[in-house]
Amino acid sequence: MIPAELRKRLSLEAGTSFRLYDKGDKIVLIREVKDPVGHGLGILRREATPLEENKENGRA
Amino acid sequence: MAVPEQGDFVLDASSLLAYLRGEPGGDLVQRVFSHCAECGYKAKTTALVLLRVYEQAAEENELMMDDVISVLEQLPLEVVPLTGDLAAQSVRTSLVKGIKDSAGGSAAELATTIGGTLVTADKDMARLLPGSLLVSERTGRKDY
């Protein structure tokens, strides 16, 4: 269960899908994007975004 | 350059990296993916190609690796496992065609086996495998 405060901050709605990655001592959740084909173009040129900007980019 | 309307597409590391970097030709790879998504089928690559892409991506932007892996998993892209048989056929194809890297050899072998179109950003690779879809004019394979 993701805490309500975090759900609100990240604009998470019921039914939001995530990818789950095992990083050894932690688990990473990445929100699935609506348009992966468009999202992937140039992704290597982007910078990892701060938490407060992630909700715009489909990243949890 | 037009995207062929039918047939299987096989992507090599150079084309996938052009797409992920947003380089010239990456937009054509995007169109290949869009075409596959619209038609309900998947482009193909090999596990060895994917490993090369991940290695290069991690070298260029390690902080984005989770995002890169996530988006690649969501694309209409089937990753063909590298079996012993594919490894053996890949090296034979590389020798016959003069392909110098193993990942490229595996992509060429897969394209040949399934009668698909190799999508590449490597001019040398396109020359070695006639019928390939060349998405840009990069030469050489050291940095894909």
Backbone of each chain as ProteinMPNN parsed JSONL, in Angstrom:
{"seq_chain_A": "MIPAELRKRLSLEAGTSFRLYDKGDKIVLIREVKDPVGHGLGILRREATPLEENKENGRA", "coords_chain_A": {"N_chain_A": [[0.85, -1.198, 0.0], [0.642, 2.112, -0.949], [1.341, 5.069, 0.743], [-1.196, 7.543, 1.423], [-0.481, 10.257, 1.274], [1.756, 10.231, -0.35], [0.648, 9.148, -2.664], [-1.03, 11.23, -3.391], [0.768, 13.309, -3.817], [2.16, 12.368, -6.014], [0.226, 12.174, -7.84], [-1.141, 9.739, -8.166], [-3.457, 7.436, -9.321], [-6.259, 5.207, -8.818], [-5.707, 2.043, -10.228], [-3.431, 2.699, -11.592], [-0.59, 1.56, -13.311], [2.498, -0.107, -12.641], [5.987, -0.728, -13.174], [8.055, -3.052, -11.608], [11.106, -3.219, -9.952], [13.733, -5.129, -8.713], [16.22, -4.075, -6.668], [18.117, -5.194, -5.072], [18.746, -4.164, -2.158], [16.595, -2.544, -2.145], [13.39, -1.646, -3.575], [12.322, -0.601, -6.719], [9.814, 1.328, -8.157], [8.411, 2.047, -11.225], [6.316, 4.101, -12.974], [4.123, 2.992, -15.503], [4.173, 4.252, -18.814], [1.925, 6.163, -20.89], [2.391, 6.375, -23.579], [4.667, 4.62, -24.689], [6.239, 4.369, -27.007], [6.574, 6.979, -28.025], [7.674, 8.12, -25.754], [10.117, 6.868, -25.466], [11.829, 7.889, -27.402], [14.784, 9.547, -27.544], [15.272, 9.291, -24.833], [17.655, 8.755, -23.548], [18.978, 11.13, -23.533], [17.864, 12.619, -21.641], [17.641, 14.031, -18.324], [17.698, 12.507, -15.105], [14.849, 13.128, -13.201], [13.869, 15.368, -10.503], [11.856, 14.344, -7.67], [9.429, 15.828, -7.477], [8.904, 16.507, -10.081], [8.446, 14.218, -11.357], [5.875, 13.222, -11.697], [4.883, 14.363, -13.933], [6.197, 13.128, -15.913], [5.615, 10.509, -15.894], [6.972, 8.96, -14.084], [7.507, 7.31, -11.044]], "CA_chain_A": [[0.0, 0.0, 0.0], [1.384, 3.375, -1.012], [0.683, 6.03, 1.635], [-2.071, 8.511, 0.746], [0.245, 11.503, 1.021], [2.613, 9.998, -1.512], [-0.237, 8.985, -3.831], [-1.523, 12.551, -3.762], [1.893, 14.094, -4.334], [2.556, 11.847, -7.328], [-0.994, 12.098, -8.671], [-1.408, 8.33, -8.473], [-4.878, 7.112, -9.281], [-6.553, 3.772, -8.771], [-5.502, 1.391, -11.517], [-2.132, 3.054, -12.177], [0.285, 0.389, -13.424], [3.916, 0.141, -12.403], [7.002, -1.76, -13.357], [8.714, -3.246, -10.323], [12.474, -3.686, -10.145], [14.455, -5.531, -7.515], [17.554, -3.477, -6.687], [18.893, -5.764, -3.981], [18.279, -3.715, -0.844], [15.427, -1.685, -2.295], [12.513, -1.944, -4.714], [12.027, 0.599, -7.496], [8.569, 1.301, -8.928], [8.361, 3.05, -12.288], [4.969, 4.119, -13.537], [4.066, 2.729, -16.94], [3.808, 5.458, -19.562], [0.806, 5.942, -21.805], [2.898, 6.295, -24.955], [6.073, 4.213, -24.58], [6.978, 4.595, -28.268], [6.964, 8.384, -28.044], [8.471, 8.411, -24.556], [11.462, 6.31, -25.578], [12.683, 8.638, -28.324], [15.657, 10.53, -26.897], [15.262, 9.153, -23.372], [19.028, 8.756, -23.029], [19.462, 12.505, -23.458], [17.172, 13.32, -20.558], [18.227, 13.902, -16.999], [16.8, 11.968, -14.086], [14.155, 14.299, -12.686], [13.537, 15.359, -9.081], [10.589, 13.684, -7.363], [8.247, 16.647, -7.722], [8.646, 16.622, -11.517], [8.248, 12.898, -11.947], [4.493, 12.91, -12.022], [4.616, 14.824, -15.296], [6.921, 12.291, -16.858], [5.229, 9.109, -15.755], [7.926, 8.276, -13.244], [7.018, 7.39, -9.662]], "C_chain_A": [[0.89, 1.255, 0.0], [0.645, 4.402, -0.156], [-0.082, 7.101, 0.853], [-1.325, 9.798, 0.375], [1.108, 11.38, -0.24], [1.772, 9.844, -2.784], [-0.711, 10.348, -4.339], [-0.409, 13.361, -4.417], [2.286, 13.669, -5.747], [1.374, 11.713, -8.289], [-1.294, 10.666, -9.098], [-2.896, 8.047, -8.319], [-5.051, 5.607, -9.199], [-6.363, 3.176, -10.161], [-4.199, 1.76, -12.202], [-1.22, 1.828, -12.175], [1.746, 0.79, -13.253], [4.749, -1.035, -12.892], [7.757, -1.84, -12.04], [10.102, -3.839, -10.553], [13.135, -3.961, -8.803], [15.874, -4.983, -7.592], [18.39, -3.975, -5.512], [18.336, -5.341, -2.634], [17.104, -2.745, -0.944], [14.626, -2.117, -3.522], [12.184, -0.639, -5.407], [10.737, 0.374, -8.275], [8.637, 2.392, -9.979], [6.995, 2.958, -12.95], [5.023, 3.822, -15.033], [3.586, 3.977, -17.665], [2.703, 5.124, -20.565], [1.276, 5.73, -23.236], [4.375, 5.905, -24.921], [6.882, 4.482, -25.842], [7.451, 6.042, -28.357], [7.897, 8.73, -26.902], [9.918, 7.96, -24.721], [12.398, 7.105, -26.467], [13.475, 9.699, -27.558], [15.748, 10.399, -25.391], [16.671, 9.194, -22.778], [19.591, 10.16, -22.881], [18.802, 13.276, -22.319], [17.909, 13.12, -19.238], [17.205, 13.293, -16.067], [16.177, 13.156, -13.362], [13.92, 14.2, -11.186], [12.133, 14.811, -8.869], [9.384, 14.521, -7.759], [7.939, 16.804, -9.209], [8.263, 15.287, -12.123], [6.826, 12.628, -12.392], [4.13, 13.365, -13.44], [5.232, 13.897, -16.33], [6.592, 10.807, -16.719], [6.166, 8.309, -14.903], [7.465, 8.39, -11.797], [8.117, 7.788, -8.716]], "O_chain_A": [[1.768, 1.415, 0.848], [-0.561, 4.584, -0.321], [0.331, 7.51, -0.232], [-1.522, 10.351, -0.707], [1.176, 12.29, -1.067], [2.14, 10.348, -3.846], [-0.785, 10.589, -5.544], [-0.618, 14.014, -5.44], [2.689, 14.493, -6.569], [1.513, 11.205, -9.402], [-1.655, 10.412, -10.247], [-3.505, 8.383, -7.304], [-4.13, 4.837, -9.471], [-6.812, 3.748, -11.154], [-3.876, 1.218, -13.259], [-1.093, 1.142, -11.16], [2.167, 1.872, -13.662], [4.275, -2.166, -13.004], [8.062, -0.817, -11.428], [10.253, -4.836, -11.259], [13.1, -3.139, -7.887], [16.647, -5.371, -8.468], [19.264, -3.264, -5.017], [17.547, -6.067, -2.029], [16.67, -2.188, 0.065], [15.116, -2.849, -4.382], [11.806, 0.332, -4.752], [10.581, -0.635, -8.963], [8.897, 3.55, -9.65], [6.574, 1.9, -13.418], [5.879, 4.349, -15.743], [2.695, 4.677, -17.184], [2.561, 3.989, -21.02], [0.65, 5.004, -24.009], [5.243, 6.759, -25.103], [8.072, 4.788, -25.765], [8.598, 6.302, -28.723], [8.808, 9.542, -27.062], [10.835, 8.584, -24.188], [13.617, 7.022, -26.32], [12.9, 10.632, -26.996], [16.252, 11.305, -24.727], [16.856, 9.619, -21.638], [20.58, 10.359, -22.176], [19.134, 14.434, -22.062], [18.683, 12.179, -19.066], [16.003, 13.521, -16.206], [16.881, 14.081, -12.957], [13.787, 13.103, -10.644], [11.315, 14.815, -9.789], [8.42, 13.995, -8.313], [6.828, 17.195, -9.566], [7.808, 15.223, -13.265], [6.597, 11.892, -13.351], [3.208, 12.838, -14.063], [4.824, 13.891, -17.491], [7.22, 9.959, -17.354], [6.165, 7.081, -14.983], [7.068, 9.472, -11.367], [7.884, 7.904, -7.513]]}, "seq_chain_B": "MAVPEQGDFVLDASSLLAYLRGEPGGDLVQRVFSHCAECGYKAKTTALVLLRVYEQAAEENELMMDDVISVLEQLPLEVVPLTGDLAAQSVRTSLVKGIKDSAGGSAAELATTIGGTLVTADKDMARLLPGSLLVSERTGRKDY", "coords_chain_B": {"N_chain_B": [[12.304, 8.699, -45.846], [10.574, 5.73, -46.363], [8.705, 3.536, -44.237], [8.649, 0.082, -44.576], [5.612, -1.657, -45.269], [4.876, -4.175, -44.409], [5.948, -7.316, -42.916], [8.572, -8.711, -40.859], [10.47, -6.802, -38.568], [13.822, -6.445, -37.631], [15.782, -5.221, -35.139], [18.946, -3.732, -34.738], [21.738, -2.94, -32.531], [22.669, -0.385, -33.131], [20.498, 0.966, -34.294], [18.579, 0.895, -32.242], [19.917, 2.385, -30.306], [20.154, 4.829, -31.622], [17.522, 5.603, -31.589], [16.983, 5.725, -28.794], [18.74, 7.736, -28.112], [17.725, 9.821, -29.509], [18.763, 10.552, -31.92], [19.495, 11.507, -35.399], [17.539, 9.553, -37.532], [16.534, 8.129, -35.466], [13.915, 8.86, -35.269], [12.792, 7.479, -37.352], [13.019, 4.873, -36.482], [11.29, 5.085, -34.371], [8.946, 5.307, -35.848], [8.834, 2.78, -36.929], [8.308, 1.294, -34.613], [5.836, 2.438, -33.939], [4.327, 1.669, -36.135], [4.375, -1.109, -35.784], [2.99, -1.277, -33.351], [0.484, -0.326, -34.107], [-0.289, -2.292, -35.884], [-0.355, -4.492, -34.346], [1.715, -6.265, -33.938], [5.084, -7.353, -33.076], [8.303, -5.856, -33.257], [11.579, -7.303, -33.593], [14.452, -8.288, -31.687], [17.691, -9.409, -30.553], [18.736, -11.055, -27.519], [21.39, -10.61, -27.088], [21.907, -8.276, -28.535], [20.314, -6.557, -27.039], [21.674, -6.583, -24.611], [24.047, -5.278, -25.379], [22.998, -2.769, -25.944], [22.031, -1.986, -23.427], [24.45, -1.922, -22.004], [25.81, 0.163, -23.318], [24.024, 2.248, -22.925], [24.059, 2.492, -20.141], [26.631, 3.376, -19.807], [26.468, 5.882, -20.943], [24.388, 7.252, -19.621], [23.831, 6.588, -16.709], [22.052, 7.165, -14.638], [19.573, 7.145, -15.778], [18.963, 4.563, -16.318], [17.037, 2.748, -15.188], [14.702, 3.83, -16.193], [15.142, 3.562, -18.927], [15.254, 0.778, -19.218], [12.677, 0.169, -18.389], [11.073, 1.479, -20.336], [11.863, 0.181, -22.663], [10.901, -2.345, -22.137], [8.234, -1.901, -22.415], [7.813, -1.383, -25.037], [6.704, -2.398, -28.37], [8.395, -4.852, -28.779], [10.026, -7.784, -29.286], [12.196, -9.863, -27.579], [14.54, -12.054, -28.616], [15.761, -15.012, -27.293], [19.218, -15.791, -26.684], [20.267, -18.605, -27.827], [22.229, -21.643, -27.822], [22.283, -22.581, -30.413], [21.545, -20.308, -31.913], [23.74, -18.736, -31.301], [25.82, -20.158, -32.54], [24.986, -20.081, -35.233], [25.01, -17.361, -35.58], [27.694, -16.619, -35.451], [28.623, -17.902, -37.678], [27.226, -16.536, -39.677], [28.337, -14.01, -39.275], [30.976, -14.482, -40.048], [30.701, -15.187, -42.736], [29.544, -12.875, -43.817], [31.218, -10.911, -43.022], [30.876, -9.437, -40.708], [31.825, -7.711, -37.833], [31.176, -7.644, -35.124], [29.683, -9.452, -32.423], [27.031, -9.037, -31.532], [25.854, -7.661, -33.641], [26.108, -9.658, -35.52], [24.335, -11.543, -34.501], [21.904, -10.212, -34.821], [21.817, -9.966, -37.592], [21.75, -12.646, -38.307], [19.302, -13.41, -37.185], [17.538, -11.816, -38.68], [17.993, -12.883, -41.213], [17.19, -15.535, -40.853], [14.413, -15.372, -40.259], [13.538, -14.057, -42.427], [13.256, -11.339, -42.262], [13.356, -7.676, -42.11], [16.297, -6.02, -41.543], [16.8, -3.417, -39.324], [18.843, -0.722, -39.176], [21.343, 1.641, -38.069], [23.756, 1.734, -39.041], [25.884, 2.161, -41.598], [27.742, 0.419, -42.716], [26.822, -2.045, -41.892], [24.364, -2.162, -43.194], [25.25, -2.301, -45.785], [26.478, -4.769, -45.773], [24.354, -6.434, -45.407], [22.177, -6.667, -47.656], [19.043, -5.123, -48.438], [18.434, -4.206, -46.015], [17.003, -1.793, -43.739], [18.165, 1.268, -43.685], [18.575, 3.678, -41.323], [20.044, 5.915, -40.75], [23.205, 7.553, -41.347], [25.472, 6.573, -40.06], [28.829, 5.43, -39.637], [30.849, 2.597, -38.975], [31.414, 0.653, -35.954], [32.272, 0.941, -33.357], [31.281, 2.718, -31.39], [28.656, 2.39, -31.792]], "CA_chain_B": [[12.403, 7.257, -46.102], [9.318, 5.08, -45.966], [8.78, 2.291, -43.48], [7.928, -0.973, -45.271], [4.306, -1.841, -44.642], [4.673, -5.487, -43.801], [7.14, -8.096, -42.676], [9.178, -8.564, -39.541], [11.61, -5.91, -38.432], [14.822, -6.856, -36.65], [16.555, -4.03, -34.807], [20.273, -3.954, -34.184], [22.062, -2.021, -31.442], [22.835, 0.983, -33.631], [19.184, 1.591, -34.498], [17.957, 1.097, -30.933], [20.597, 3.494, -29.628], [19.766, 6.067, -32.315], [16.18, 5.915, -31.066], [17.08, 6.123, -27.387], [19.48, 9.004, -28.039], [17.039, 10.859, -30.267], [19.648, 10.951, -33.02], [18.896, 11.361, -36.735], [17.208, 8.15, -37.788], [15.761, 7.625, -34.33], [12.496, 9.086, -35.561], [12.332, 6.402, -38.236], [12.856, 3.71, -35.603], [10.021, 5.338, -33.672], [7.863, 4.989, -36.777], [8.769, 1.315, -37.004], [7.591, 0.851, -33.407], [4.436, 2.872, -34.049], [3.725, 0.801, -37.14], [4.175, -2.416, -35.145], [1.93, -1.141, -32.343], [-0.791, -0.182, -34.816], [-0.625, -3.538, -36.564], [-0.504, -5.543, -33.345], [2.801, -7.231, -33.839], [6.278, -6.838, -32.416], [9.619, -5.925, -33.881], [12.395, -8.291, -32.893], [15.889, -8.121, -31.528], [18.223, -10.552, -29.809], [19.161, -10.754, -26.151], [22.76, -10.089, -27.144], [21.777, -6.871, -28.937], [19.779, -5.809, -25.905], [22.77, -6.428, -23.651], [24.922, -4.21, -25.894], [22.276, -1.495, -25.787], [22.044, -1.655, -21.999], [25.82, -1.561, -21.63], [26.119, 1.483, -23.857], [23.136, 3.21, -22.267], [24.556, 2.695, -18.778], [27.851, 4.18, -19.911], [26.127, 7.251, -21.329], [23.48, 7.911, -18.687], [23.513, 5.549, -15.727], [20.913, 7.565, -13.809], [18.314, 6.894, -16.493], [18.894, 3.156, -16.719], [15.752, 2.126, -14.832], [13.695, 4.336, -17.142], [15.425, 2.967, -20.233], [14.817, -0.622, -19.165], [11.217, 0.166, -18.294], [10.431, 1.846, -21.604], [12.128, -0.883, -23.64], [10.004, -3.464, -21.828], [6.86, -1.551, -22.809], [7.73, -1.216, -26.491], [6.364, -3.62, -29.117], [9.706, -5.407, -29.125], [10.251, -9.144, -28.78], [13.62, -10.175, -27.417], [14.763, -13.475, -28.908], [16.847, -15.503, -26.439], [20.419, -16.266, -27.361], [20.47, -20.038, -27.58], [23.485, -22.155, -28.37], [22.13, -22.676, -31.862], [21.62, -18.959, -32.48], [25.131, -18.289, -31.159], [26.62, -20.805, -33.582], [24.582, -19.549, -36.539], [25.394, -15.947, -35.637], [29.121, -16.488, -35.766], [28.776, -18.31, -39.081], [26.757, -15.405, -40.488], [29.335, -12.946, -39.152], [32.15, -14.847, -40.847], [30.337, -15.141, -44.156], [29.208, -11.524, -44.249], [32.26, -9.97, -42.618], [30.41, -8.604, -39.597], [32.895, -7.856, -36.851], [30.756, -7.745, -33.715], [28.797, -10.596, -32.214], [25.632, -8.61, -31.431], [25.429, -7.409, -35.014], [25.978, -10.966, -36.169], [23.102, -12.201, -34.045], [20.77, -9.523, -35.454], [21.828, -10.34, -39.008], [21.31, -14.041, -38.389], [17.86, -13.449, -36.915], [16.851, -11.247, -39.851], [18.111, -13.842, -42.307], [16.41, -16.736, -40.53], [12.96, -15.158, -40.327], [13.223, -13.321, -43.649], [12.839, -10.003, -41.857], [14.134, -6.513, -42.524], [17.171, -5.503, -40.491], [16.768, -1.961, -39.164], [20.167, -0.377, -38.668], [21.856, 2.988, -38.281], [25.148, 1.505, -39.409], [25.987, 2.061, -43.054], [28.5, -0.784, -43.061], [25.931, -3.195, -41.672], [23.376, -2.156, -44.275], [25.947, -2.735, -47.005], [26.758, -6.199, -45.662], [23.087, -7.166, -45.443], [21.292, -5.975, -48.602], [17.632, -5.179, -48.076], [18.259, -3.606, -44.691], [16.44, -0.449, -43.669], [19.191, 2.134, -43.097], [17.853, 4.835, -40.786], [20.927, 7.084, -40.762], [24.421, 7.318, -42.122], [26.629, 6.338, -39.192], [29.769, 4.434, -40.122], [31.686, 2.019, -37.932], [30.617, 0.026, -34.911], [32.898, 1.034, -32.039], [30.391, 3.364, -30.423], [27.294, 2.21, -32.29]], "C_chain_B": [[11.151, 6.565, -45.561], [9.586, 3.813, -45.167], [8.014, 1.228, -44.254], [6.652, -1.332, -44.523], [4.127, -3.194, -43.984], [5.996, -6.22, -43.635], [7.704, -7.821, -41.3], [10.356, -7.597, -39.599], [12.538, -6.46, -37.357], [15.722, -5.654, -36.385], [17.914, -4.416, -34.261], [20.566, -2.877, -33.14], [22.153, -0.575, -31.93], [21.488, 1.682, -33.808], [18.476, 1.842, -33.168], [18.6, 2.271, -30.198], [20.291, 4.83, -30.307], [18.407, 6.545, -31.815], [16.264, 6.43, -29.628], [17.812, 7.454, -27.222], [18.73, 10.144, -28.715], [17.899, 11.387, -31.402], [18.903, 10.902, -34.354], [18.703, 9.871, -37.058], [16.398, 7.55, -36.659], [14.268, 7.796, -34.557], [11.938, 8.002, -36.481], [12.144, 5.102, -37.444], [11.556, 3.858, -34.809], [8.835, 4.984, -34.563], [7.714, 3.483, -36.958], [7.985, 0.776, -35.804], [6.108, 1.219, -33.484], [3.678, 1.969, -35.02], [3.422, -0.57, -36.536], [3.019, -2.348, -34.15], [0.556, -1.07, -33.008], [-1.25, -1.508, -35.417], [-0.722, -4.722, -35.603], [0.569, -6.604, -33.384], [4.051, -6.565, -33.301], [7.487, -6.903, -33.338], [10.461, -6.899, -33.053], [13.829, -7.798, -32.716], [16.392, -9.336, -30.765], [18.648, -10.102, -28.418], [20.572, -10.164, -26.154], [22.775, -8.622, -27.573], [21.302, -6.033, -27.755], [20.854, -5.58, -24.84], [23.711, -5.311, -24.09], [24.294, -2.843, -25.698], [22.297, -1.063, -24.323], [23.441, -1.223, -21.546], [26.148, -0.144, -22.075], [25.277, 2.56, -23.17], [23.62, 3.517, -20.854], [25.803, 3.561, -18.781], [27.523, 5.648, -20.175], [25.265, 7.971, -20.304], [22.969, 6.903, -17.663], [22.267, 5.888, -14.916], [19.568, 7.279, -14.475], [18.103, 5.419, -16.817], [17.563, 2.481, -16.386], [14.661, 2.553, -15.804], [13.884, 3.709, -18.524], [14.942, 1.517, -20.275], [13.29, -0.697, -19.172], [10.565, 0.464, -19.644], [10.681, 0.772, -22.669], [11.207, -2.084, -23.406], [8.57, -3.195, -22.281], [6.697, -1.392, -24.318], [7.24, -2.509, -27.159], [7.632, -4.26, -29.67], [9.87, -6.769, -28.465], [11.746, -9.421, -28.728], [13.803, -11.681, -27.586], [15.947, -13.962, -28.079], [18.049, -15.962, -27.265], [20.643, -17.723, -26.965], [21.832, -20.438, -28.146], [23.435, -22.211, -29.882], [22.223, -21.299, -32.515], [23.045, -18.417, -32.397], [25.986, -18.859, -32.282], [26.281, -20.25, -34.959], [25.027, -18.096, -36.697], [26.856, -15.793, -36.033], [29.391, -16.927, -37.205], [28.357, -17.168, -40.011], [27.778, -14.268, -40.457], [30.545, -13.227, -40.03], [31.858, -14.702, -42.334], [30.177, -13.706, -44.639], [30.246, -10.485, -43.838], [31.819, -9.003, -41.531], [31.348, -8.822, -38.413], [32.433, -7.904, -35.398], [29.651, -8.782, -33.564], [27.326, -10.189, -32.133], [25.062, -8.331, -32.82], [25.229, -8.697, -35.777], [24.695, -11.662, -35.772], [21.866, -11.549, -34.668], [20.673, -9.9, -36.926], [21.329, -11.763, -39.196], [19.808, -14.155, -38.17], [17.074, -12.929, -38.121], [16.864, -12.227, -41.017], [17.19, -15.042, -42.083], [14.911, -16.52, -40.723], [12.544, -14.416, -41.598], [12.748, -11.913, -43.356], [13.753, -8.915, -42.387], [14.981, -6.037, -41.357], [17.077, -3.985, -40.487], [18.074, -1.562, -38.503], [20.49, 1.084, -38.923], [23.309, 2.921, -38.721], [25.251, 1.238, -40.913], [26.719, 0.785, -43.483], [27.626, -2.034, -42.934], [24.901, -3.296, -42.802], [24.001, -2.641, -45.583], [26.173, -4.251, -46.98], [25.48, -7.042, -45.748], [22.108, -6.426, -46.353], [19.818, -6.172, -48.232], [17.363, -4.601, -46.71], [17.615, -2.235, -44.816], [17.454, 0.425, -42.932], [18.525, 3.423, -42.636], [18.735, 6.078, -40.681], [22.238, 6.676, -41.405], [25.659, 7.102, -41.256], [27.523, 5.248, -39.793], [30.566, 3.897, -38.945], [30.858, 1.563, -36.751], [31.179, 0.224, -33.509], [31.962, 1.64, -30.999], [28.921, 3.237, -30.819], [26.681, 3.551, -32.664]], "O_chain_B": [[10.737, 6.805, -44.427], [10.572, 3.113, -45.397], [6.841, 1.434, -44.567], [6.617, -1.312, -43.293], [3.299, -3.337, -43.085], [7.029, -5.792, -44.152], [7.361, -6.83, -40.656], [11.128, -7.586, -40.558], [12.084, -6.89, -36.297], [16.352, -5.131, -37.304], [18.027, -5.313, -33.427], [19.734, -2.004, -32.896], [21.759, 0.349, -31.22], [21.36, 2.867, -33.5], [17.844, 2.884, -32.987], [17.912, 3.056, -29.545], [20.18, 5.854, -29.632], [18.18, 7.742, -31.642], [15.675, 7.459, -29.297], [17.529, 8.21, -26.293], [19.067, 11.311, -28.515], [17.771, 12.546, -31.796], [17.816, 10.331, -34.442], [19.606, 9.056, -36.87], [15.663, 6.582, -36.857], [13.459, 6.988, -34.1], [10.76, 7.652, -36.4], [11.221, 4.331, -37.71], [10.823, 2.891, -34.603], [7.841, 4.429, -34.094], [6.605, 2.975, -37.12], [7.115, -0.081, -35.953], [5.239, 0.417, -33.141], [2.545, 1.563, -34.763], [2.343, -1.124, -36.749], [2.173, -3.241, -34.106], [-0.408, -1.673, -32.536], [-2.444, -1.807, -35.455], [-1.121, -5.819, -35.996], [0.359, -7.723, -32.915], [4.076, -5.352, -33.094], [7.673, -7.86, -34.091], [10.084, -7.266, -31.941], [14.334, -6.997, -33.503], [15.603, -10.197, -30.374], [18.888, -8.919, -28.177], [20.902, -9.322, -25.32], [23.55, -7.822, -27.05], [21.817, -4.945, -27.5], [20.927, -4.506, -24.243], [24.127, -4.489, -23.273], [24.97, -1.881, -25.333], [22.554, 0.103, -24.022], [23.583, -0.262, -20.79], [26.694, 0.649, -21.308], [25.769, 3.649, -22.875], [23.593, 4.669, -20.421], [26.013, 4.374, -17.881], [28.214, 6.545, -19.69], [25.397, 9.183, -20.133], [21.835, 6.431, -17.74], [21.507, 4.992, -14.545], [18.544, 7.185, -13.799], [17.155, 5.07, -17.522], [17.022, 1.732, -17.2], [13.808, 1.755, -16.192], [12.915, 3.368, -19.201], [14.307, 1.087, -21.238], [12.696, -1.519, -19.869], [9.62, -0.214, -20.046], [9.802, 0.49, -23.484], [10.788, -2.752, -24.351], [7.791, -4.122, -22.502], [5.578, -1.28, -24.818], [7.351, -3.589, -26.579], [7.9, -4.211, -30.87], [9.854, -6.886, -27.24], [12.463, -9.235, -29.712], [13.286, -12.475, -26.799], [17.03, -13.381, -28.155], [17.908, -16.449, -28.387], [21.154, -18.012, -25.883], [22.487, -19.669, -28.849], [24.424, -21.924, -30.556], [22.889, -21.132, -33.537], [23.506, -17.726, -33.305], [26.775, -18.145, -32.9], [27.175, -19.978, -35.761], [25.375, -17.654, -37.792], [27.205, -14.939, -36.849], [30.278, -16.39, -37.868], [29.034, -16.871, -40.996], [28.053, -13.641, -41.481], [31.077, -12.325, -40.677], [32.667, -14.164, -43.09], [30.618, -13.358, -45.734], [30.172, -9.326, -44.247], [32.325, -7.885, -41.442], [31.634, -9.957, -38.034], [33.245, -8.184, -34.516], [28.81, -8.963, -34.444], [26.46, -10.921, -32.614], [23.935, -8.716, -33.133], [24.303, -8.823, -36.579], [24.04, -12.295, -36.599], [20.899, -12.233, -35.005], [19.581, -10.126, -37.445], [20.579, -12.052, -40.129], [19.123, -14.898, -38.872], [16.076, -13.524, -38.529], [15.866, -12.382, -41.721], [16.506, -15.499, -42.999], [14.221, -17.374, -41.28], [11.358, -14.175, -41.826], [11.942, -11.353, -44.098], [14.774, -9.182, -43.019], [14.451, -5.689, -40.302], [17.254, -3.342, -41.522], [18.38, -2.011, -37.398], [19.982, 1.691, -39.866], [24.003, 3.937, -38.767], [24.767, 0.225, -41.419], [26.364, 0.156, -44.479], [27.689, -2.946, -43.758], [24.612, -4.385, -43.298], [23.349, -3.311, -46.383], [26.075, -4.927, -48.004], [25.525, -8.216, -46.117], [21.293, -5.64, -45.87], [19.41, -7.241, -47.777], [16.212, -4.508, -46.281], [17.675, -1.599, -45.868], [17.59, 0.337, -41.712], [17.978, 4.173, -43.444], [18.218, 7.185, -40.537], [22.359, 5.577, -41.945], [26.772, 7.417, -41.676], [27.039, 4.278, -40.377], [30.917, 4.641, -38.029], [29.732, 2.023, -36.559], [30.6, -0.287, -32.55], [31.858, 1.147, -29.876], [28.055, 3.898, -30.248], [25.533, 3.604, -33.105]]}, "name": "protein", "num_of_chains": 2, "seq": "MIPAELRKRLSLEAGTSFRLYDKGDKIVLIREVKDPVGHGLGILRREATPLEENKENGRAMAVPEQGDFVLDASSLLAYLRGEPGGDLVQRVFSHCAECGYKAKTTALVLLRVYEQAAEENELMMDDVISVLEQLPLEVVPLTGDLAAQSVRTSLVKGIKDSAGGSAAELATTIGGTLVTADKDMARLLPGSLLVSERTGRKDY"}
